[in-house]
């Protein structure tokens, strides 16, 4: 994760300076590193498919959630993000997991 944070910082700094070439370079590198992270995360879930299913956690929605969260963070305009799981994806998880993901939502902020 540390290289991703550094790349995100470089991207935001380049955008702030108006350095289009620097932003492009950082963006391409961030995209490549994010793809590596995603591949590793999906491999982790695939290797633990049976454990996930035993917990009532379907691996495919979990991998989709990871994909969306990584993409949202990587391309957001800040270093942190107030990512919220979309309701349509959230509905694919068991209730305890839905409650976990929605526990910090405020009224009116749900999608």
C-alpha positions as CSV (number, residue, x, y, z in Angstrom):
1,X,0.0,0.0,0.0
2,X,2.8,2.4,0.7
3,X,3.8,2.7,-3.0
4,X,0.1,3.4,-3.8
5,X,-0.1,6.2,-1.3
6,X,3.1,7.7,-2.6
7,X,1.8,7.6,-6.2
8,X,-1.5,9.0,-5.2
9,X,0.4,11.9,-3.5
10,X,2.5,12.5,-6.6
11,X,-0.6,12.5,-8.8
12,X,-2.5,15.0,-6.6
13,X,0.6,17.2,-6.3
14,X,1.1,17.2,-10.1
15,X,-2.5,18.1,-10.6
16,X,-2.2,20.9,-8.1
17,X,0.9,22.3,-9.8
18,X,-0.8,22.0,-13.2
19,X,1.9,19.6,-14.3
20,X,-0.1,17.6,-16.9
21,X,2.9,15.4,-17.9
22,X,3.7,14.6,-14.3
23,X,0.0,13.8,-13.6
24,X,-0.1,11.5,-16.6
25,X,3.0,9.6,-15.5
26,X,1.8,9.2,-12.0
27,X,-1.7,8.2,-13.2
28,X,-0.3,5.4,-15.4
29,X,1.9,4.1,-12.6
30,X,-0.9,4.3,-10.1
31,X,-3.1,2.4,-12.5
32,X,-0.5,-0.3,-12.8
33,X,0.1,-0.6,-9.1
34,X,-3.7,-0.6,-8.4
35,X,-4.1,-3.4,-10.9
36,X,-1.4,-5.4,-9.0
37,X,-3.1,-4.8,-5.7
38,X,-6.4,-5.9,-7.1
39,X,-4.9,-9.1,-8.6
40,X,-3.4,-9.9,-5.2
41,X,-6.6,-9.2,-3.3
42,X,-8.7,-11.2,-5.7
43,X,-6.2,-14.1,-5.5
44,X,-6.4,-13.9,-1.7
45,X,-10.2,-14.2,-1.8
46,X,-10.0,-17.0,-4.4
47,X,-7.6,-19.0,-2.2
48,X,-10.0,-18.6,0.7
49,X,-13.2,-19.3,-1.3
50,X,-14.3,-22.1,1.0
51,X,-13.7,-20.1,4.1
52,X,-15.6,-17.2,2.7
53,X,-18.6,-19.3,1.7
54,X,-18.6,-21.0,5.1
55,X,-19.1,-17.5,6.6
56,X,-21.9,-16.8,4.2
57,X,-19.7,-14.4,2.2
58,X,-19.9,-15.0,-1.5
59,X,-16.5,-14.4,-3.1
60,X,-17.8,-12.6,-6.2
61,X,-19.5,-9.7,-4.5
62,X,-16.5,-9.4,-2.2
63,X,-14.2,-9.2,-5.2
64,X,-16.5,-6.6,-6.8
65,X,-16.4,-4.6,-3.6
66,X,-12.6,-4.7,-3.5
67,X,-12.5,-3.6,-7.2
68,X,-14.9,-0.7,-6.6
69,X,-13.1,0.5,-3.4
70,X,-9.7,0.4,-5.0
71,X,-10.9,2.3,-8.0
72,X,-12.8,4.9,-5.9
73,X,-9.8,5.6,-3.8
74,X,-7.3,5.7,-6.6
75,X,-9.2,8.1,-8.7
76,X,-10.8,10.3,-6.0
77,X,-9.6,13.9,-5.7
78,X,-8.2,13.4,-2.2
79,X,-5.9,11.1,-0.2
80,X,-8.8,9.7,1.7
81,X,-12.3,8.8,0.5
82,X,-15.7,8.5,2.1
83,X,-16.4,5.4,0.1
84,X,-19.7,3.8,0.7
85,X,-20.7,0.4,-0.7
86,X,-23.5,0.9,-3.3
87,X,-26.8,-0.4,-2.1
88,X,-27.2,-2.8,-5.1
89,X,-23.9,-4.5,-4.2
90,X,-24.5,-4.3,-0.5
91,X,-27.7,-6.3,-0.9
92,X,-25.6,-9.3,-2.0
93,X,-24.1,-9.6,1.4
94,X,-25.6,-11.2,4.6
95,X,-27.2,-8.8,7.0
96,X,-24.3,-8.7,9.6
97,X,-21.9,-7.6,6.8
98,X,-24.5,-5.1,5.5
99,X,-24.7,-3.7,9.0
100,X,-21.0,-3.5,9.3
101,X,-20.6,-1.5,6.1
102,X,-23.5,0.8,6.9
103,X,-22.8,1.5,10.5
104,X,-21.0,4.8,9.7
105,X,-23.5,6.1,7.2
106,X,-25.5,9.1,8.1
107,X,-29.1,9.7,7.2
108,X,-29.3,11.1,3.7
109,X,-25.8,10.0,2.7
110,X,-26.9,6.5,1.5
111,X,-26.8,5.8,-2.2
